[in-house]
């Protein structure tokens, strides 16, 4: 994991457990410290080679944040829940 003041890069697996279900999201490690809040924030995200501009990083309910990857984005990635991705999150 690489961190600077505005950007966080990490490798993760698609899929976040929320209320007993697996959501098609990527969890951002140490996100509350990185963002300085436990509330929803807007970010730019790059997942593998797919750029997601001005998307919401939602709270996970366990003190972290996650970015949702809808079916269209997962098709662009050629990946689904359980697959590994490289992600970069940039503060807005």
N, C-alpha and C positions, 0 to 999 in steps of 0.2 A: 504494500500500500504506500502510495506517495502522496504527500500533503504539502500544499503551500497555502498562503493566506486566502486565496480565491478558488483553488482547484483541488480536488481530491480524486485520485485514480486508484482503482482496485479491481481485483478479479473476484467474481461471485457467481452464484448459481441462481437462475431464474426460479422464483418460488418463495413466497413468504407466508408463514403460518399466521392466519388471522382468525380468531374465534373458531378454531377447529377446522378451518378450510385452508387450502393452499391457493393463494392469489398469484396471478402472473405478474409479479413485480420483482424488482431488484432492491434489496435492502442496502442502505448506505451505512457502512461501519462508522462508529463513533460520531454519528451525525449531529447529535445535540450539541456536542462540544464544537464541532466544525461550524455549525450555523449559529451557535450561541442562543438557541431556543429549542423548546420542545413542541413548537407549533408548526403548522403547515407553512412551507416557504416555496417560492418560485425559483427554479433553477434552469440552466441549460445542461443537458445530459448527452453524452455520446456513449452508445452501447455498441461495442464492436465498431462497425463503420457507419452506424445509423445515428444521425444527429437529431436530437429532440430539443427544440428551442422553446423556452418559456413554459416549461411544464411544472406541475405541482409535485413537490416532494411531500407526501402525506405522512402523518404520524402513524406508527405501527401499533400503538397501544402498549408498547413495552419500553417506551422512552427513545425510540429511534425514528428514522424516516425511511420511506420507500418510494420508488418511482414505478408507476404502472406501465406495463408493456402490453398494449392491446393486440388483438389478433393480426391486424395489418402490420404492426411493427414486428411481431414475432415471425410473420411470413417474410418480411424484408430481411430479417436476420437469418432465416432458415433454422430457427431454434424454437424450443418450447420449454415448459416447466421441467426442471431437472437438468437443463443444459447450462454449461459454464459460459460466461461472457466477460469481456474486459469493459469496464465502465469508467467514465470520467464525469464528475459532477462539478459544475462551475457555478459559483454564487452569482446572482443577478443583482 
